[in-house]
């Protein structure tokens, strides 16, 4: 890919934001925020030092807790005038370090913007503030027979603003899509305080599809203050097939076979035996502990549609080596089957001091190959791994178990995870499916994208945030970082870009 023009300055190396006037910053922020809405002491800021990627922590200069869009705009304008970085934060459930603070910056928490502003059952839309919990939207819409389809495992806690920032998915995204497919309109504020209206409730919006750009932008372009989401009618009925396999390869092949048969389940998830054995004592979902792998496939719709599709799924599973097949008998059992998959992360947290969750995506046909490779890597690094997948769309969530208090284990876990991401790219996939890049995968961005492509990403950011104040050091690596990561092509043994400083 060829790009024209000069590479953005921030593409070469990250900016140094040290030496800012902290007292002036706190004075200005205190002027626009209510009492108790500005946290400045280390003790008060400690809960904001990390997100769900707890291995990485950093205290900010301050934490701002606005309760209105006007306050958000004022905070951004102050930070812009003083050249102070800003990290927007929802519930802090991100697993990639995207909401980790900047040491010289302000955390802008949107947790107090949590109102459902409007719900239109006829248009099947809800207009909400960014701090509204994902599940709260469905709870509010339930009286109208509607719900919000994307359902991340953290949906009880995660916020819709964070979902947009990460373009979150969930166990039912195979049929109902990611966040980007369920968001109609976004209102956001730039670092300079300008309000942007992106998208439309109309069938199509004129101009470039900026809604697709803001979804998954990880807080790097603007701060989201309002979202209009699409609501989906609740299906009349739903059933889940729980299939057991004596070989992870057979289970992986069954996933590809279901899709090849023209079946699009509402959700299709996979768990290997270590994950199942972690989950079952925790939630008692009824999983067979002797199975090497489990597949969960859900069908929803009218009773007639569901019965027909469930029959086809059972046939495909049996033809691909399923050793046991069960179908949920009622709604309680359906929810119990799903409860195990949704509780996989906390269940693994009970059996290991720490775990490192990866998020690569690969073509479905290579699932079995990836599982075999991960088993080999367990031996290489001397660490256990529990595998849970959004199998229907090839989104991997290997959970690498380690002990942060054991010397070298975190570093081995990071190297293990890095190899999984490198394999994802090698297999024709990508380094992230729904957790975002954040700081966790920023090095692997150098493997997936060329210098020209990364420069283009920086140009897009610069169009919204010319001085690079929003969430700096995340998601898009600088050229300097790529050189240090060692993932730029070297010609005839020469050192790439010798003009760049090494650290």
C-alpha angles and dihedrals in degrees: 000000000000123000129188131219137037119317112250113261092238089059092073100051139348118266122253109233096180123126098041118152101259095182092053090048094051092045092053094045092049088056094060101034130074120249111285093020096102119068116195109155120090090238093055094042095047096092088059098050094100143007127221090309091078096174088080120058136171132167115227127220088250144342119230120202108192121181099197141042090245090059091048090053092048092050092051093048091050092050091047092051092051095039092240121153121241129208114195116213136192119178095328094240094129113127098204103062092253092138097044108128126249111240091228096039149075126258108222105203115199094189093113093056092081108133127126096223099189139355118196111189092184094053089035093228138124126201110208143167118248096253094062112116116246093237093046090067091058091044091054093046096045094089088063095048091254137115142178106257107208106087116181115190087251093054093123089064111015119097129232091237090058090045090057092046091054098030088233124205129185141192093300099046092103090076103019102037138231126297091278090061092053102043118089103176139010130194114202140170122226123222088261091055098255116146116229125198108204124185128356143242087235118098089261137011121221121244129018119349097255091161088070088051097051092048106084094012091126096221092299101115107037141335113263116228104167137021133189111206133192116244122213127213112250110249117247091239142353136195134187129218113213109197126184124207132191092214131041089218091060090049092051091049090050091057092055091044093055092054092042088056089061095253118138107189119202085243137354119191134175132204128181124220097267089053092046092050090051094048104042098065088046102052106007093227093165097252118162107244095203094062117104090212139006130209124201115196122177129200122193136178133075117354090253094050092048095049092050094047094044089054091053092047091051091051093051093046092050092047090054098053107275109168094196134016127191130177121207110255098203143358093274092056092045090055091045092054090051094044091071094054093044091049095049096106098050090041091057088047088063095058100041132045089228140359135197114217120207127198113197124148126215138172109282092238090065098052093103091048091052093049090053091049092050090053089055091049090053088063093044094054099030092234131121122237131201113201125211119167141187080226097182093067099027096250109155126208106180110178109211111204119218144144115242089202092059112089113255098001096111090050091049091048090052092050090047091051092045091056090052090054092046089052090049090059092043090053092054098265138104138258096246137031105176112335095076130228101270110150095313099074101022092111092054089055084074089060097047100043135046126234090259093052093048090049089054091052089053090051090054090051091047090055089063101026110023096180096044096239099140113088096329120198094029137111100349115062125218119236089250091057092050091052091051091046088056097229102119118102114262118211116217093337095303122144109256115240098353089186091071120091118244122217 
